[in-house]
Amino acid sequence: MKKSLLLLFLLIGTLGYSQNWKVNFEEAKAEAAKENKNILLVFSGSDWCAPCMKLEKVVWKSEDFQMEAEKKWVLYKADFPKKKANQLSPELSESNKKLAEKYNKNGSFPLVVLLDKTGKVIGITGFKNVSASDYIKLIHSLEVLVKDILPIK
């Protein structure tokens, strides 16, 4: 009985805070507009970029980030894997390449771009060797800076 309850709690915890990374950027924009959320666009080299892998492990997979992201952002990861086993579909690769041409012209990895619901850049950051909660604060600071700059209507 105890093992069953433990398994149930683990399953609920896993399902309750699963990452919801979109695989279609236009759908991500549509969802952001519908839900009035910003888009968190992450450029990653998931199988070759050490800082990208650390962000994945420490921040993106953290319960703190997953809970906050569910409330605040629509997530899209533009991944650029190098290993043959991890290659994306040609359509997804092309879509990510177009996003990089628009938002990541210097080819920085990792690059985290906060966009408004229309795809306009709010702020940009990269790898920081900090906790998940500190990285969440960093993302929020990008949102606050824009609100402070824009005139109130």
Phi, psi and omega in degrees: 000314180298320179296322179295317179294317179299315178299319179297314179297320178296318179295315179298317179298320180293316181287325185295329184232044178285148178289143183238059180285127179285154178246002177226118186294323179296322176293324177297316178296319180297317179295319179298318179294316181297319184263001181054052179239159171277164179252131174257106182259119183245123173266122187224147168248082193300336184242011180217341185263107183302315177297327177297316180295324179291318176301317179302311184289313187276320186256295190301325181271358181286148178298321179302312181294316183298319178294316182293317181298320180301324181277326195248330191225157166260131187258134173221126179250117175268099186264145179229069181290153179253330182289138183303321182295339184254008184299144179272170176296154178303323180294315180292321177300316180294318178299315180295323178298318178295321177296320179295321178298328181272317190249348185219058185297333180274355179067039180279138178222130350283155174228129180245118184243122176266123182244152171282180186294345179264353181099009177278136182292128175262316181192162183225141173212178180223212180288133171228132181276072183227172179289166178300317181295323177290325178291322176299317177299321178299315179297316178298325180295329176295320179293319182294319179303319181292318179297325179289330183278321184286140177290146178278133181260000000 
